[in-house]
């Protein structure tokens, strides 16, 4: 014989579906934010590769480092902790990574 919990204990079906919809909405927003952050990384790295000398290059490096840092944080918020594949995929220059504290 199995025992079933009374239906007035725990969540109702309506509460579960509302939480499920909210969870999907949160996941969709996380994914969209990650996509926007990745696009910003691509744009700043393209500007950096486009060239520049002296002070202009330093500004481009600073901008690219800020974009990569924001992207890494967004990835970690999504539960993606390892960045090695992303570094290779985006071909992030060592000068940018050094500004983030990588050695």
MMTF fields as JSON, N, C-alpha, C and O atoms, coordinates in Angstrom:
{
  "mmtfVersion": "1.0.0",
  "mmtfProducer": "UNKNOWN",
  "numBonds": 411,
  "numAtoms": 412,
  "numGroups": 103,
  "numChains": 1,
  "numModels": 1,
  "chainsPerModel": [1],
  "groupsPerChain": [103],
  "chainIdList": ["A"],
  "bondAtomList": [4, 2, 8, 6, 12, 10, 16, 14, 20, 18, 24, 22, 28, 26, 32, 30, 36, 34, 40, 38, 44, 42, 48, 46, 52, 50, 56, 54, 60, 58, 64, 62, 68, 66, 72, 70, 76, 74, 80, 78, 84, 82, 88, 86, 92, 90, 96, 94, 100, 98, 104, 102, 108, 106, 112, 110, 116, 114, 120, 118, 124, 122, 128, 126, 132, 130, 136, 134, 140, 138, 144, 142, 148, 146, 152, 150, 156, 154, 160, 158, 164, 162, 168, 166, 172, 170, 176, 174, 180, 178, 184, 182, 188, 186, 192, 190, 196, 194, 200, 198, 204, 202, 208, 206, 212, 210, 216, 214, 220, 218, 224, 222, 228, 226, 232, 230, 236, 234, 240, 238, 244, 242, 248, 246, 252, 250, 256, 254, 260, 258, 264, 262, 268, 266, 272, 270, 276, 274, 280, 278, 284, 282, 288, 286, 292, 290, 296, 294, 300, 298, 304, 302, 308, 306, 312, 310, 316, 314, 320, 318, 324, 322, 328, 326, 332, 330, 336, 334, 340, 338, 344, 342, 348, 346, 352, 350, 356, 354, 360, 358, 364, 362, 368, 366, 372, 370, 376, 374, 380, 378, 384, 382, 388, 386, 392, 390, 396, 394, 400, 398, 404, 402, 408, 406],
  "bondOrderList": [1, 1, 1, 1, 1, 1, 1, 1, 1, 1, 1, 1, 1, 1, 1, 1, 1, 1, 1, 1, 1, 1, 1, 1, 1, 1, 1, 1, 1, 1, 1, 1, 1, 1, 1, 1, 1, 1, 1, 1, 1, 1, 1, 1, 1, 1, 1, 1, 1, 1, 1, 1, 1, 1, 1, 1, 1, 1, 1, 1, 1, 1, 1, 1, 1, 1, 1, 1, 1, 1, 1, 1, 1, 1, 1, 1, 1, 1, 1, 1, 1, 1, 1, 1, 1, 1, 1, 1, 1, 1, 1, 1, 1, 1, 1, 1, 1, 1, 1, 1, 1, 1],
  "groupList": [{"groupName": "UNK", "atomNameList": ["N", "CA", "C", "O"], "elementList": ["N", "C", "C", "O"], "formalChargeList": [0, 0, 0, 0], "bondAtomList": [1, 0, 2, 1, 3, 2], "bondOrderList": [1, 1, 2], "singleLetterCode": "X", "chemCompType": "L-PEPTIDE LINKING"}],
  "groupTypeList": [0, 0, 0, 0, 0, 0, 0, 0, 0, 0, 0, 0, 0, 0, 0, 0, 0, 0, 0, 0, 0, 0, 0, 0, 0, 0, 0, 0, 0, 0, 0, 0, 0, 0, 0, 0, 0, 0, 0, 0, 0, 0, 0, 0, 0, 0, 0, 0, 0, 0, 0, 0, 0, 0, 0, 0, 0, 0, 0, 0, 0, 0, 0, 0, 0, 0, 0, 0, 0, 0, 0, 0, 0, 0, 0, 0, 0, 0, 0, 0, 0, 0, 0, 0, 0, 0, 0, 0, 0, 0, 0, 0, 0, 0, 0, 0, 0, 0, 0, 0, 0, 0, 0],
  "groupIdList": [1, 2, 3, 4, 5, 6, 7, 8, 9, 10, 11, 12, 13, 14, 15, 16, 17, 18, 19, 20, 21, 22, 23, 24, 25, 26, 27, 28, 29, 30, 31, 32, 33, 34, 35, 36, 37, 38, 39, 40, 41, 42, 43, 44, 45, 46, 47, 48, 49, 50, 51, 52, 53, 54, 55, 56, 57, 58, 59, 60, 61, 62, 63, 64, 65, 66, 67, 68, 69, 70, 71, 72, 73, 74, 75, 76, 77, 78, 79, 80, 81, 82, 83, 84, 85, 86, 87, 88, 89, 90, 91, 92, 93, 94, 95, 96, 97, 98, 99, 100, 101, 102, 103],
  "secStructList": [7, 7, 7, 7, 7, 7, 6, 6, 1, 1, 7, 7, 2, 2, 2, 2, 2, 2, 2, 2, 2, 2, 2, 2, 2, 2, 2, 2, 2, 2, 2, 2, 2, 2, 2, 2, 2, 2, 2, 2, 2, 2, 2, 2, 2, 2, 2, 2, 2, 2, 7, 7, 7, 2, 2, 2, 2, 2, 2, 2, 2, 2, 2, 2, 2, 2, 2, 2, 2, 2, 2, 2, 2, 2, 2, 2, 2, 6, 6, 7, 7, 7, 7, 2, 2, 2, 2, 2, 2, 2, 6, 7, 7, 2, 2, 2, 2, 2, 2, 6, 6, 7, 7],
  "xCoordList": [0.839, 0.0, 0.885, 1.837, 0.577, 1.343, 0.538, -0.693, 1.289, 0.655, 0.911, 2.039, -0.13, -0.021, -0.203, -1.064, 0.607, 0.521, -0.804, -1.214, -1.472, -2.718, -2.467, -1.394, -3.439, -3.259, -3.172, -2.684, -3.621, -3.537, -2.163, -1.926, -1.245, 0.137, 0.978, 0.73, 1.934, 2.826, 2.221, 1.258, 2.787, 2.362, 1.198, 1.047, 0.391, -0.698, -0.171, 0.928, -0.945, -0.544, -0.374, 0.532, -1.24, -1.149, 0.131, 0.782, 0.487, 1.721, 2.935, 3.855, 2.95, 4.09, 4.228, 5.34, 3.131, 3.236, 3.651, 4.373, 3.204, 3.63, 5.124, 5.819, 5.626, 7.06, 7.846, 8.938, 7.295, 7.961, 8.047, 9.082, 6.98, 7.003, 8.011, 8.731, 8.069, 9.037, 10.462, 11.341, 10.688, 12.006, 12.429, 13.586, 11.493, 11.803, 12.112, 13.015, 11.373, 11.605, 12.989, 13.691, 13.376, 14.693, 15.794, 16.782, 15.63, 16.628, 16.743, 17.842, 15.615, 15.643, 16.384, 17.148, 16.163, 16.85, 18.345, 19.154, 18.717, 20.145, 20.809, 21.904, 20.136, 20.69, 20.809, 21.806, 19.805, 19.85, 20.973, 21.685, 21.127, 22.199, 23.567, 24.495, 23.691, 24.959, 25.255, 26.4, 24.232, 24.413, 24.84, 25.718, 24.212, 24.579, 26.012, 26.758, 26.393, 27.761, 28.768, 29.832, 28.442, 29.323, 29.461, 30.542, 28.378, 28.428, 29.305, 30.055, 29.213, 30.056, 31.531, 32.376, 31.848, 33.229, 33.711, 34.811, 32.904, 33.287, 33.557, 34.536, 32.682, 32.836, 34.108, 34.854, 34.354, 35.537, 36.823, 37.82, 36.811, 38.011, 38.262, 39.416, 37.208, 37.373, 37.998, 38.871, 37.543, 38.15, 39.61, 40.452, 39.911, 41.296, 42.182, 43.306, 41.671, 42.45, 42.576, 43.505, 41.627, 41.657, 42.861, 43.241, 43.442, 44.674, 44.543, 43.49, 45.637, 45.741, 47.107, 47.697, 47.58, 48.915, 48.83, 47.924, 49.772, 49.949, 48.741, 48.22, 48.301, 47.197, 45.883, 45.083, 45.663, 44.444, 44.383, 43.327, 45.513, 45.548, 45.263, 44.575, 45.78, 45.51, 44.016, 43.476, 43.356, 41.912, 41.151, 40.189, 41.587, 40.953, 41.167, 40.254, 42.368, 42.642, 41.763, 41.237, 41.613, 40.785, 39.327, 38.666, 38.835, 37.454, 37.236, 36.227, 38.195, 38.084, 38.147, 37.402, 39.023, 39.136, 37.839, 37.406, 37.225, 35.954, 34.858, 34.064, 34.81, 33.799, 34.018, 33.062, 35.267, 35.57, 35.264, 34.728, 35.597, 35.306, 33.802, 33.368, 33.008, 31.55, 31.02, 30.095, 31.598, 31.174, 31.492, 30.666, 32.674, 33.044, 32.109, 31.702, 31.774, 30.853, 29.482, 28.882, 28.99, 27.692, 27.707, 26.735, 28.811, 28.939, 28.883, 28.227, 29.568, 29.574, 28.193, 27.814, 27.438, 26.076, 25.176, 24.185, 25.528, 24.79, 25.295, 24.769, 26.309, 26.836, 27.989, 28.405, 28.505, 29.611, 30.908, 31.212, 31.65, 32.811, 34.13, 35.024, 34.263, 35.532, 35.475, 34.522, 36.513, 36.529, 37.559, 37.723, 38.249, 39.315, 38.81, 39.439, 37.69, 37.158, 36.741, 36.929, 36.182, 35.746, 36.95, 36.916, 38.004, 39.22, 39.77, 40.197, 39.756, 40.223, 39.257, 39.688, 37.958, 36.962, 36.985, 36.952, 37.04, 37.081, 38.497, 38.688, 39.478, 40.888, 41.237, 41.736, 40.948, 41.175, 42.683, 43.366, 43.203, 44.651, 45.154, 44.433, 46.382, 47.009, 47.024, 46.878, 47.197, 47.223, 45.905, 45.898, 44.793, 43.488, 43.378, 42.918, 43.802, 43.725, 44.605, 44.233, 45.77, 46.661, 45.982, 46.158, 45.218, 44.49, 43.416, 42.982, 42.985, 42.006, 42.666, 41.983, 43.976, 44.678, 45.198, 45.734, 45.055, 45.587, 47.086, 47.594, 47.781, 49.237, 49.691, 50.887],
  "yCoordList": [-1.179, 0.0, 1.244, 1.335, 2.176, 3.42, 4.532, 4.539, 5.459, 6.582, 7.832, 8.108, 8.564, 9.775, 10.979, 10.975, 12.01, 13.237, 13.923, 13.945, 14.47, 15.201, 16.365, 16.968, 16.671, 17.7, 19.101, 20.004, 19.315, 20.651, 20.944, 22.057, 19.974, 20.182, 20.427, 19.824, 21.276, 21.518, 22.485, 23.186, 22.518, 23.47, 22.916, 21.708, 23.835, 23.435, 23.399, 23.878, 22.841, 22.788, 24.173, 24.393, 25.114, 26.477, 27.155, 27.871, 26.925, 27.524, 26.961, 27.706, 25.662, 25.045, 25.567, 25.855, 25.694, 26.17, 27.641, 28.055, 28.437, 29.836, 29.922, 30.73, 29.103, 29.099, 28.597, 29.089, 27.622, 27.1, 28.178, 28.314, 28.937, 30.021, 31.089, 31.607, 31.42, 32.398, 31.882, 32.635, 30.609, 30.013, 30.072, 30.363, 29.797, 29.875, 31.308, 31.546, 32.252, 33.663, 34.099, 34.824, 33.66, 34.0, 33.387, 34.052, 32.119, 31.467, 32.164, 32.324, 32.572, 33.262, 34.587, 34.952, 35.309, 36.587, 36.389, 37.173, 35.339, 35.039, 34.748, 35.235, 33.949, 33.603, 34.836, 35.0, 35.699, 36.909, 37.835, 38.417, 37.969, 38.816, 38.249, 39.001, 36.932, 36.299, 36.559, 36.821, 36.486, 36.767, 38.203, 38.461, 39.14, 40.552, 40.794, 41.539, 40.17, 40.329, 39.742, 40.322, 38.601, 37.997, 38.853, 38.946, 39.472, 40.358, 41.568, 42.02, 42.086, 43.232, 42.843, 43.64, 41.621, 41.141, 41.106, 41.572, 40.561, 40.495, 41.885, 42.093, 42.828, 44.187, 44.854, 45.456, 44.751, 45.416, 44.754, 45.437, 43.43, 42.754, 43.105, 43.211, 43.286, 43.689, 45.083, 45.331, 45.995, 47.335, 47.262, 47.963, 46.405, 46.254, 45.713, 46.176, 44.732, 44.151, 45.129, 45.042, 46.062, 47.074, 47.984, 48.64, 48.016, 48.783, 49.982, 50.288, 50.618, 51.781, 51.778, 50.727, 52.939, 53.074, 53.892, 54.705, 53.665, 54.474, 54.521, 53.492, 55.743, 55.949, 55.362, 54.843, 55.442, 54.888, 53.378, 52.834, 52.71, 51.262, 50.936, 49.959, 51.738, 51.511, 51.637, 50.871, 52.601, 52.756, 51.563, 51.089, 51.075, 49.897, 48.662, 47.854, 48.513, 47.392, 47.465, 46.453, 48.663, 48.846, 48.502, 47.843, 48.944, 48.667, 47.164, 46.606, 46.519, 45.086, 44.295, 43.331, 44.694, 44.005, 44.138, 43.183, 45.312, 45.505, 44.62, 44.036, 44.517, 43.688, 42.212, 41.489, 41.761, 40.353, 40.041, 38.976, 40.952, 40.755, 40.618, 39.726, 41.498, 41.427, 40.115, 39.525, 39.661, 38.397, 37.217, 36.32, 37.216, 36.136, 36.107, 35.033, 37.266, 37.316, 36.77, 36.002, 37.156, 36.672, 35.163, 34.483, 34.635, 33.181, 32.487, 31.456, 33.051, 32.442, 32.501, 31.58, 33.56, 33.636, 32.578, 32.156, 32.159, 31.093, 29.709, 28.704, 29.648, 28.371, 27.84, 26.695, 28.64, 28.227, 28.772, 29.955, 27.938, 28.389, 28.373, 29.164, 27.5, 27.396, 28.257, 28.195, 29.06, 30.013, 29.672, 30.434, 28.55, 28.2, 28.117, 28.656, 27.448, 27.292, 28.643, 28.893, 29.502, 30.825, 31.676, 32.408, 31.577, 32.336, 31.923, 32.767, 30.618, 30.136, 30.537, 30.966, 30.399, 30.683, 32.155, 32.459, 33.051, 34.481, 34.96, 36.096, 34.109, 34.454, 35.742, 36.715, 35.697, 36.861, 37.042, 36.124, 38.212, 38.445, 38.381, 38.69, 37.98, 37.877, 39.228, 39.279, 40.312, 41.649, 41.959, 42.642, 41.464, 41.668, 40.809, 41.272, 39.557, 38.64, 39.101, 38.947, 39.667, 40.163, 41.3, 41.423, 42.119, 43.197, 42.659, 43.356, 41.409, 40.791, 40.047, 39.513, 40.019, 39.359, 37.98, 37.294, 37.554, 36.254, 36.377, 37.414, 35.31, 35.358, 34.438, 34.352],
  "zCoordList": [0.0, 0.0, 0.0, 0.776, -0.85, -0.895, -0.234, -0.228, 0.313, 0.986, 0.162, -0.246, -0.068, -0.862, 0.049, 0.929, -0.164, 0.61, 0.299, -0.862, 1.273, 1.01, 0.058, 0.076, -0.756, -1.777, -1.199, -1.879, 0.01, 0.569, 1.147, 1.618, 1.124, 1.548, 0.3, -0.744, 0.398, -0.743, -1.724, -1.414, -2.906, -3.934, -4.725, -4.909, -5.178, -6.062, -7.494, -7.772, -8.376, -9.779, -10.381, -11.185, -9.999, -10.518, -10.043, -10.803, -8.783, -8.264, -8.982, -9.319, -9.219, -9.902, -11.323, -11.767, -12.037, -13.418, -13.452, -14.359, -12.474, -12.425, -12.155, -12.772, -11.244, -10.964, -12.165, -12.446, -12.871, -14.052, -15.137, -15.788, -15.334, -16.316, -15.923, -16.777, -14.657, -14.182, -14.387, -14.804, -14.097, -14.303, -15.759, -16.061, -16.669, -18.099, -18.508, -19.31, -17.967, -18.278, -17.804, -18.509, -16.617, -16.078, -16.932, -17.244, -17.312, -18.165, -19.522, -20.052, -20.075, -21.373, -21.255, -22.148, -20.159, -19.981, -19.766, -20.263, -19.024, -18.838, -20.176, -20.455, -21.001, -22.309, -23.2, -23.902, -23.174, -23.989, -23.519, -24.337, -22.209, -21.672, -22.033, -22.333, -22.005, -22.385, -23.859, -24.228, -24.696, -26.121, -26.377, -27.201, -25.664, -25.827, -25.359, -25.995, -24.256, -23.747, -24.733, -24.95, -25.327, -26.317, -27.558, -28.14, -27.959, -29.127, -28.833, -29.698, -27.626, -27.239, -27.257, -27.664, -26.816, -26.86, -28.3, -28.599, -29.188, -30.602, -31.172, -31.888, -30.848, -31.376, -30.857, -31.63, -29.564, -29.002, -29.48, -29.713, -29.628, -30.127, -31.592, -32.009, -32.371, -33.773, -33.853, -34.685, -32.977, -32.945, -32.547, -33.108, -31.572, -31.112, -32.223, -32.413, -32.953, -34.057, -35.219, -36.022, -35.299, -36.356, -36.263, -37.233, -35.107, -34.973, -34.071, -33.513, -33.967, -33.112, -32.463, -32.214, -32.202, -31.613, -30.334, -30.154, -29.468, -28.265, -27.367, -26.936, -27.091, -26.148, -26.672, -25.894, -27.973, -28.565, -28.342, -28.018, -28.514, -28.286, -26.818, -26.524, -25.907, -24.489, -24.184, -23.387, -24.818, -24.622, -25.187, -24.581, -26.358, -26.948, -26.076, -25.911, -25.519, -24.613, -23.37, -22.908, -22.84, -21.643, -21.94, -21.139, -23.077, -23.475, -23.694, -23.263, -24.368, -24.615, -23.305, -23.126, -22.401, -21.112, -20.313, -19.669, -20.353, -19.642, -20.237, -19.499, -21.568, -22.224, -21.916, -21.636, -21.965, -21.676, -20.212, -19.905, -19.319, -17.897, -17.661, -16.932, -18.273, -18.145, -18.716, -18.159, -19.816, -20.43, -19.522, -19.353, -18.943, -18.027, -16.82, -16.376, -16.297, -15.155, -15.552, -14.8, -16.714, -17.171, -17.37, -17.043, -17.908, -18.064, -16.708, -16.558, -15.731, -14.404, -13.765, -13.042, -14.015, -13.51, -14.144, -13.549, -15.342, -16.022, -15.636, -16.112, -14.779, -14.328, -15.161, -14.979, -16.058, -16.925, -16.334, -16.49, -15.676, -14.906, -15.679, -15.38, -16.65, -17.383, -18.634, -19.41, -18.813, -19.915, -20.993, -21.946, -20.858, -21.803, -23.248, -24.158, -23.453, -24.811, -25.394, -26.585, -24.563, -25.021, -25.401, -26.39, -24.619, -24.914, -26.278, -27.067, -26.546, -27.853, -28.97, -30.04, -28.723, -29.752, -30.177, -31.37, -29.219, -29.523, -29.834, -30.269, -29.616, -29.835, -29.077, -29.641, -27.767, -26.918, -26.738, -26.286, -27.088, -26.993, -25.552, -24.603, -25.424, -24.1, -23.382, -22.161, -24.122, -23.513, -22.805, -21.781, -23.344, -22.704, -21.453, -20.409, -21.564, -20.422, -19.269, -18.105, -19.579, -18.533, -17.761, -16.549, -18.46, -17.778, -16.84, -15.923, -17.072, -16.187, -15.022, -14.149, -15.022, -13.939, -14.284, -13.413, -15.525, -15.941, -16.122, -16.548, -15.795, -15.965, -17.067, -17.347]
}
